[in-house]
Amino acid sequence: MKWHIPDCYWHSRSCGVFPSHEAVCVLNTNSVAATVNMTLYFEDRDKIGGYSVVVEPERTLHIRLDKLVSKDGVAIPQDTPYAMLIECDHEIAVQYTRVDTSQPAMALMTTMV
């Protein structure tokens, strides 16, 4: 299974108590664990892979992208537009959310993919 999220962006600036961040929320309704792999694509550099998580059977997992690092220890860059390819070995539900607190009026954007 594959999902594409073409409009990702993690702003480095935050106002107030809530940090700007992104999240990928996954729902695994299967009776087996699901391995989720993520690859990032950029306008001006090579792709970065190696982001992987396991979602246990009949569970949900909220993956905070500001806390995620690849198997090589690479964090997702801030202030950089990117796209994400999500691949999973089982059918799951995927939701992408961006919280932008770079200005006093916080913005929230979410979409099912």
C-alpha positions as CSV (number, residue, x, y, z in Angstrom):
1,M,0.0,0.0,0.0
2,K,1.2,3.5,-0.9
3,W,0.1,7.0,0.1
4,H,1.6,10.3,-1.2
5,I,1.6,13.6,0.7
6,P,2.9,16.3,-1.7
7,D,2.6,19.4,0.6
8,C,4.7,18.9,3.8
9,Y,6.4,21.8,5.7
10,W,7.7,22.0,9.3
11,H,8.1,25.7,10.3
12,S,10.9,26.4,12.8
13,R,9.1,29.4,14.3
14,S,6.5,28.9,17.1
15,C,4.6,31.5,19.1
16,G,3.1,30.7,22.4
17,V,3.0,27.3,24.1
18,F,2.3,25.0,21.1
19,P,5.2,24.2,18.9
20,S,4.8,24.1,15.1
21,H,4.8,20.5,14.0
22,E,3.4,17.9,11.6
23,A,2.0,14.4,12.4
24,V,1.1,11.3,10.5
25,C,-1.7,9.4,12.3
26,V,-2.0,5.8,11.4
27,L,-4.9,3.4,12.2
28,N,-4.1,-0.3,12.0
29,T,-7.4,-2.3,12.2
30,N,-5.6,-5.5,11.1
31,S,-4.9,-8.5,13.5
32,V,-1.1,-8.2,12.7
33,A,1.4,-5.5,13.2
34,A,2.0,-3.1,10.2
35,T,5.4,-1.7,9.3
36,V,5.2,1.9,8.0
37,N,8.1,3.3,5.9
38,M,8.5,6.9,4.9
39,T,10.6,8.5,2.2
40,L,11.0,12.3,1.9
41,Y,11.4,14.1,-1.5
42,F,12.8,17.6,-1.9
43,E,12.9,20.3,-4.6
44,D,16.7,20.8,-4.4
45,R,18.3,17.6,-2.9
46,D,18.2,13.9,-3.0
47,K,15.4,12.0,-1.3
48,I,15.9,10.7,2.3
49,G,14.6,7.3,3.4
50,G,14.9,5.1,6.5
51,Y,12.0,6.5,8.5
52,S,10.2,3.5,9.8
53,V,7.7,2.7,12.6
54,V,5.6,-0.3,13.6
55,V,1.9,0.0,14.4
56,E,0.7,-2.8,16.6
57,P,-2.4,-4.8,15.7
58,E,-5.7,-3.0,16.2
59,R,-4.0,0.2,17.4
60,T,-3.4,3.7,16.3
61,L,-0.1,5.6,16.3
62,H,0.4,9.4,16.2
63,I,3.8,9.9,14.6
64,R,5.1,13.4,15.5
65,L,7.4,14.2,12.6
66,D,9.3,16.8,14.6
67,K,10.5,13.9,16.8
68,L,11.1,11.3,14.1
69,V,14.6,10.4,13.0
70,S,15.7,8.0,10.3
71,K,17.7,4.8,10.9
72,D,20.8,7.0,10.1
73,G,19.8,9.6,12.8
74,V,18.6,12.2,10.2
75,A,15.8,14.4,11.5
76,I,13.2,16.0,9.1
77,P,14.5,19.4,8.1
78,Q,12.7,22.6,9.2
79,D,11.7,25.5,6.9
80,T,12.0,23.2,3.8
81,P,9.2,22.1,1.5
82,Y,9.1,18.4,1.0
83,A,6.8,15.6,-0.1
84,M,6.4,12.2,1.6
85,L,5.8,8.7,0.3
86,I,4.3,6.4,2.9
87,E,4.5,2.6,2.2
88,C,3.0,-0.1,4.4
89,D,2.9,-3.9,4.3
90,H,-0.8,-3.9,5.3
91,E,-3.8,-1.8,4.6
92,I,-4.0,1.1,7.1
93,A,-5.7,4.5,7.4
94,V,-3.4,7.5,7.1
95,Q,-4.1,11.1,8.2
96,Y,-1.6,14.0,7.8
97,T,-1.8,17.1,10.1
98,R,0.2,20.3,10.2
99,V,0.1,22.7,13.1
100,D,1.6,26.1,12.2
101,T,2.1,28.4,15.2
102,S,4.5,30.7,13.4
103,Q,2.1,33.5,13.9
104,P,-0.1,34.4,17.0
105,A,-3.2,33.1,15.1
106,M,-2.4,29.4,15.1
107,A,-3.4,27.4,11.9
108,L,-4.3,23.7,11.8
109,M,-4.5,21.8,8.5
110,T,-5.4,18.1,8.3
111,T,-6.3,15.7,5.5
112,M,-7.0,12.0,5.0
113,V,-4.8,10.4,2.4
